[in-house]
Amino acid sequence: MPSALHLAEQLISRPSVTPLDADCQRLISERLIPLGFVCETIEGGPADFRVINLWAKRIGSASVQATKMLTFAGHTDVVPTGPLEKWTSNPFVPTHRDGKLFGRGASDMKTSIAAFVVAVEEFLKSKPNPALSLSFLITSDEEGPSVDGTIVVCEILKQRGEKLDYCIVGEPTSVERTGDMVKNGRRGTMSGKLTVHGVQGHIAYPHLADNPIHKLAPALAQLVAIEWDKGNAYFPPTTWQISNLHSGTGASNVIPGQAVIDFNFRFSTESTPESLQTRLLNVLQSCGLVSGKDFDIAWTVGGLPFLTQPGDLMTALQTAIRTETGLETQLSTTGGTSDGRFIAKICPEVIECGPPNASIHKIDEYIVVADIEPLKNIYRRILENLEANLHTGA
């Protein structure tokens, strides 16, 4: 049986920059079909941005009355390489140096997918007819807009009435060693584009113009100082940050006619998109700005916060990590978003668990080779623990 390292190398060698899959999912399916998985390809997106998704499913035996399904979720797409001349070696030629495997996707997240597959192979070799149902949800649109990937598959599964009980997302969550940190939730994300309208004019005649930056400044002073919430035991406080501010013609003697700011909320379960929108609009209005006249705002809710409370999956995962590595894993909800936010809408227990993330999206991305086997073993032990639960009624 080829190792997780070997499969990771095969996947890394495929240049699958979003939305390309570069036949990664075909390679995965070729490994899963002999194990009894039914593999379905679900495509989406416009002609110039075709997204490939894989839904692979293997139903457990009827040896116990109520089977459960564990889903392994991940993405075959990777971010662009950046300047090739800055890489020590070709990012799509898996290369070993100093005990590390280098290549785009080595950490985020082709090694996790390889570990998923080999863990399932080993689990089914030792238990060919498990009660536990198994599935894979793999997309080529996680690093991009994420509109034709996991979110679409989840909607299809919901319409079919297919039930997911547990999900492991293979995002690189660890810090120093595989297993030292997992994500049992993620903050929500909501972006806004605020356009403040003014009147362009000569900078020497401000009474004949209306400077939108000056109109916006009092509101910005309030917004950057607001405590949106205090967070809770699982989430840090909600944050509001400006990412871009555009205004002006480039000339030093022209008052601009409009100012546009892009901003983002990363919010906890203590806040909702509606409550945050209302509070921000109240600030603008308190500073004398009238919606539709002085400003317009467009909102994009990228994902709601999700949280997995202690349960079967968390226990199985913590036990697997402790047995394999001796570590007591740290639960965290920090960092960016992931496709877990979509899966959590149809699956009650979602946890992200993967290798260290220090090199993700960087030049010379890598994974320490010594982290690969423990990662695969953690995934296999999770399967074994959940299978044991089904037979004991835990």
C-alpha positions in Angstrom: 0.0 0.0 0.0 1.6 3.4 -1.1 2.3 5.6 1.8 0.7 8.9 2.7 4.0 10.6 1.8 4.0 9.0 -1.7 0.4 10.1 -2.4 1.1 13.6 -1.1 4.0 13.8 -3.6 1.7 12.7 -6.4 -0.9 15.4 -5.5 1.7 18.2 -5.1 3.1 17.4 -8.6 -0.3 18.5 -10.0 -0.4 22.3 -10.6 -3.9 22.8 -9.3 -4.1 26.6 -8.7 -7.7 27.6 -8.0 -10.0 26.6 -9.7 -8.0 23.9 -11.3 -8.0 20.4 -9.9 -5.4 19.0 -12.3 -6.8 15.5 -12.0 -6.1 15.3 -8.2 -9.7 14.2 -7.6 -9.4 11.5 -10.2 -6.3 10.2 -8.5 -8.2 10.2 -5.2 -11.2 8.4 -6.7 -8.9 5.7 -8.2 -7.8 4.9 -4.6 -11.3 5.0 -3.1 -13.4 3.1 -5.7 -11.6 -0.3 -4.9 -12.5 0.3 -1.2 -16.2 0.4 -2.1 -16.8 4.1 -2.4 -19.3 5.5 -4.9 -17.6 8.6 -6.3 -19.6 11.4 -7.8 -18.2 14.4 -9.6 -20.1 17.7 -9.2 -19.0 20.5 -11.5 -20.0 24.2 -11.3 -19.0 27.7 -12.2 -18.8 29.6 -15.4 -16.9 28.3 -18.5 -13.8 30.3 -17.6 -13.8 29.2 -13.9 -14.9 25.6 -13.8 -14.9 24.1 -10.4 -14.6 20.3 -9.7 -16.0 18.8 -6.6 -15.9 15.2 -5.4 -18.5 13.5 -3.2 -17.4 9.9 -2.4 -19.5 7.8 -0.1 -19.3 4.3 1.5 -22.2 3.2 3.6 -21.5 1.2 6.7 -22.8 -2.2 7.4 -26.1 -3.0 9.1 -24.4 -4.7 12.0 -25.5 -2.0 14.3 -29.0 -0.4 14.3 -27.9 3.2 13.8 -24.8 3.9 11.7 -23.1 7.3 11.7 -21.2 9.0 8.9 -17.8 10.6 9.2 -16.8 13.0 6.4 -13.3 13.9 5.5 -13.4 17.4 3.9 -10.7 19.2 2.0 -9.5 21.1 -1.1 -7.3 20.1 -4.0 -6.8 23.7 -5.1 -3.8 25.7 -4.0 -2.9 29.4 -4.0 -0.7 30.9 -6.8 3.0 30.3 -6.4 4.2 33.9 -6.5 7.5 34.6 -8.3 8.9 31.3 -9.4 12.5 32.6 -9.2 12.1 33.1 -5.5 11.4 29.3 -4.9 14.4 27.2 -4.1 12.9 24.4 -6.2 10.0 24.1 -8.6 6.8 24.4 -6.5 5.1 21.6 -8.4 8.0 19.2 -8.2 7.9 17.7 -4.7 11.4 18.1 -3.3 13.0 16.8 -0.1 15.5 19.0 1.8 16.5 18.8 5.5 13.7 16.5 6.5 11.0 18.6 4.8 8.8 18.0 1.7 8.6 21.2 -0.3 5.9 22.1 -2.8 2.8 24.3 -3.2 0.1 22.5 -1.2 2.4 20.5 0.9 0.9 22.0 4.1 -2.3 23.5 2.7 -3.6 20.9 2.2 -2.6 18.0 -0.1 -0.8 16.1 2.6 -3.9 16.1 4.7 -5.9 14.6 1.8 -3.2 12.0 1.3 -3.4 11.1 5.0 -7.2 10.9 4.8 -7.0 8.4 2.0 -4.3 6.2 3.5 -5.9 6.3 6.9 -9.2 5.0 5.4 -7.3 2.3 3.4 -5.6 1.1 6.6 -8.9 1.2 8.6 -10.7 -0.8 6.0 -7.9 -3.3 5.7 -8.2 -4.1 9.5 -12.0 -3.8 9.5 -13.4 -4.6 6.0 -17.0 -4.3 7.0 -17.3 -1.4 9.5 -20.6 0.0 10.9 -19.3 3.5 10.4 -20.2 5.1 7.1 -17.4 7.1 5.4 -17.4 10.0 2.9 -15.1 12.5 1.2 -16.1 16.0 0.3 -13.3 17.5 -1.8 -13.4 20.7 -3.8 -11.1 22.8 -6.1 -12.6 26.1 -5.0 -11.6 26.8 -1.4 -8.7 29.2 -1.9 -10.8 31.3 -4.4 -14.3 32.8 -4.2 -15.7 29.5 -2.7 -19.0 30.0 -4.5 -19.1 26.8 -6.6 -17.3 24.4 -4.2 -18.2 23.0 -0.9 -21.2 25.3 -0.4 -22.8 23.9 -3.6 -22.2 20.3 -2.6 -23.6 20.9 0.9 -26.8 22.4 -0.6 -27.1 19.3 -2.9 -26.7 16.9 0.0 -29.3 18.9 2.0 -31.8 18.7 -0.8 -31.2 14.9 -1.0 -31.7 14.5 2.7 -28.2 13.0 3.1 -27.1 13.1 6.7 -23.6 13.9 7.9 -22.8 13.3 11.6 -19.1 14.1 11.9 -16.7 16.0 9.8 -12.9 16.3 9.9 -11.6 19.2 7.8 -7.9 18.8 7.0 -6.9 22.4 7.2 -3.4 23.0 8.7 -4.3 23.8 12.3 -1.2 22.8 14.2 1.5 25.2 15.4 4.7 23.3 16.3 3.8 19.6 16.1 1.0 17.8 14.4 -1.9 17.6 16.8 -1.0 20.4 19.2 -3.9 22.5 18.0 -7.3 21.9 16.3 -10.1 24.2 15.4 -13.5 23.4 16.9 -15.1 26.5 15.4 -14.4 29.6 13.4 -15.5 33.2 13.6 -18.0 34.6 11.1 -16.8 36.9 8.4 -18.7 39.9 6.9 -17.3 42.5 4.6 -18.7 45.9 3.6 -18.0 48.5 0.9 -18.9 52.0 2.1 -19.1 54.7 -0.5 -19.4 58.3 0.9 -20.6 60.8 -1.6 -19.2 64.4 -1.8 -18.7 67.1 -4.4 -15.4 67.4 -6.2 -13.8 70.8 -6.4 -10.7 73.0 -6.2 -8.9 72.6 -2.9 -8.6 76.4 -2.5 -12.4 76.7 -2.6 -13.7 74.2 -0.1 -17.0 76.1 0.3 -17.8 75.2 -3.3 -17.1 71.5 -2.7 -18.0 68.8 -0.2 -15.1 66.6 1.0 -16.3 63.0 1.5 -13.2 62.2 3.6 -14.0 64.9 6.1 -17.6 63.8 6.2 -16.4 60.2 7.0 -13.7 61.1 9.5 -15.9 61.5 12.6 -17.6 58.2 12.0 -14.3 56.4 11.5 -13.0 57.7 14.8 -16.0 56.1 16.5 -15.9 52.9 14.6 -12.3 52.1 15.3 -12.9 52.6 19.0 -16.1 50.5 19.4 -16.1 47.3 21.5 -18.4 45.2 19.4 -18.7 42.4 22.0 -16.5 40.8 24.6 -16.4 37.4 23.0 -17.0 34.3 25.1 -15.3 31.2 26.4 -14.8 29.9 22.9 -14.4 33.1 20.8 -12.3 36.2 21.0 -14.1 39.6 20.8 -15.5 40.6 17.4 -13.1 42.8 15.4 -13.7 45.5 12.8 -10.8 46.4 10.4 -10.4 48.6 7.3 -8.6 46.9 4.5 -8.7 49.6 1.8 -9.5 53.3 1.6 -9.8 54.9 -1.9 -10.3 58.5 -2.7 -9.0 61.4 -4.7 -7.8 61.9 -8.3 -4.1 61.7 -7.5 -3.8 65.5 -7.8 -2.9 67.6 -4.7 -5.2 70.4 -5.5 -8.5 68.6 -6.0 -11.1 67.8 -3.3 -12.3 64.3 -4.1 -15.9 63.6 -5.1 -16.2 60.3 -3.2 -14.4 58.1 -0.7 -14.7 54.3 -0.6 -13.6 52.1 2.3 -13.6 48.3 2.3 -13.9 46.8 5.8 -14.4 43.4 7.5 -15.9 42.1 10.6 -14.6 38.8 12.1 -17.4 38.1 14.6 -18.1 35.7 17.4 -21.3 34.0 18.3 -22.1 37.0 20.6 -22.9 39.0 17.5 -25.0 38.5 14.3 -24.6 40.1 10.9 -27.8 42.0 11.5 -26.8 43.4 14.9 -23.4 44.5 13.5 -24.9 46.2 10.5 -27.4 48.0 12.6 -24.7 49.3 15.0 -22.5 50.5 12.1 -25.4 52.3 10.4 -26.3 54.0 13.7 -22.8 55.4 14.0 -23.0 56.8 10.5 -26.3 58.3 11.1 -25.3 59.8 14.4 -22.5 61.7 12.5 -25.1 63.2 10.3 -24.7 60.9 7.3 -27.9 60.0 5.5 -28.2 56.6 3.7 -28.8 57.0 0.0 -27.8 60.7 0.0 -24.5 60.8 1.8 -23.5 57.2 1.6 -24.3 53.8 0.2 -23.1 50.5 1.6 -23.0 47.0 0.2 -22.7 44.0 2.5 -21.2 40.5 1.9 -21.6 37.8 4.6 -18.9 35.3 3.9 -19.8 32.9 6.6 -21.5 32.6 10.0 -19.5 31.5 13.1 -19.7 27.8 14.0 -18.8 25.9 17.1 -18.5 22.2 17.9 -19.2 21.5 21.5 -17.7 18.5 23.3 -19.2 15.3 21.9 -18.3 12.0 20.2 -16.1 13.5 17.5 -14.1 15.7 19.9 -13.6 12.9 22.3 -12.5 10.5 19.5 -10.1 13.2 18.1 -8.6 14.1 21.5 -8.1 10.5 22.3 -6.5 9.8 18.9 -4.1 12.7 19.3 -3.2 11.8 22.9 -2.6 8.1 21.9 -0.5 8.9 18.8 1.5 11.9 20.0 1.1 12.2 23.8 -0.1 15.7 23.3 -3.2 17.3 24.9 -4.5 19.2 22.0 -5.5 22.8 22.3 -9.0 23.8 21.1 -9.1 27.1 19.1 -11.5 29.2 17.0 -8.9 31.8 15.9 -7.5 32.4 12.4 -9.3 32.8 9.1 -12.3 31.0 7.7 -12.6 27.6 6.1 -15.2 25.4 4.3 -16.1 24.2 7.7 -18.5 27.1 7.9 -20.5 25.6 5.1 -20.4 22.0 6.3 -21.5 23.1 9.8 -24.9 24.0 8.4 -25.6 20.3 7.6 -23.3 18.5 10.1 -23.5 19.0 13.9 -19.9 18.1 14.7 -17.1 19.7 12.6 -13.5 19.9 13.7 -10.5 21.0 11.7 -7.3 19.0 12.2 -4.2 19.1 10.2 -0.4 19.7 10.1 1.6 22.8 11.2 0.7 25.9 9.3 3.9 28.0 9.5 4.6 27.9 5.8 1.1 28.0 4.2 0.8 30.3 1.2 4.5 31.2 1.4 7.4 30.8 -0.9 9.0 27.4 -0.3 5.9 25.9 1.4 6.7 22.7 3.1 5.7 20.0 5.6 8.1 18.2 7.9 8.2 14.6 6.7 8.1 13.4 10.3 4.7 15.0 10.7 3.0 12.9 8.0 2.7 9.5 9.5 1.4 10.8 12.9 -1.2 12.8 11.0 -2.3 9.8 9.0 -2.4 7.7 12.2 -4.5 10.3 14.0 -7.1 10.2 11.3 -7.1 6.3 11.4 -7.4 6.3 15.2 -10.4 8.7 14.9 -12.1 6.2 12.7 -11.3 3.3 15.1 -12.6 5.3 18.0 -15.9 6.2 16.3 -16.3 2.7 15.1 -15.9 1.4 18.7 -18.5 3.9 19.9 -21.1 2.4 17.5 -20.6 -1.0 18.9 -20.6 0.0 22.5 -23.5 2.4 22.1 -21.4 5.3 23.5 
